Amino acid sequence: MLLVAVILAVVAGVTTYAVADSPEPGPVAQLEAHPGGEAFLQGAGVNASDATPAFSLQNGETVSVASSGANRCVVHTLGGKATGRCYPIAAVAQGEDITVFDECGSSGKHLMEISGLAPAGTVTVRLVESDGTSQTTSVAAGAFRFEGTNPVAGGPYPTAAEWVASDGSGSGRAPLPVSGGRFCV
């Protein structure tokens, strides 16, 4: 079933980027090592049913957030099946959980979605572009999401997420796990 999902994603032209030097195995490796993502979450001391819903992705997945002491977990639920990844609190602050999904093909819409967990105390996330401009989104249940389209060739592209506290002060910055030339343009 997982192989079918991977093949469908490739055929549909969907690309996912994650931090290359993350000490955690990639999502596919985690799911293979921990069949039925729910078992993986329970192994990290998290029950998917205890997660707080944050938002829904364009593909229909519900994204929720759960905590287990020193870890924060992002839980994706689609069709009643939960998968997830957990990150140490310090890794969340460094943006190791940020993912960039960009559609490179079939629909012609070139949709892009950037999402991740936000460090505790963050109320807004600022997405910084290569030309210094930015856009913001609110944090929901400890997670954030930006939706848009892929950057145009030669145009500005997203480079980092900045954490903004309730008083408006910046509390950190994390680079995105993809460079400008790697987006579908």
Order of alpha helices (4+ residues) and beta strands (2+ residues): alpha-beta-alpha-alpha-beta-beta-beta-beta-alpha-beta-beta-beta-beta-beta-beta-beta
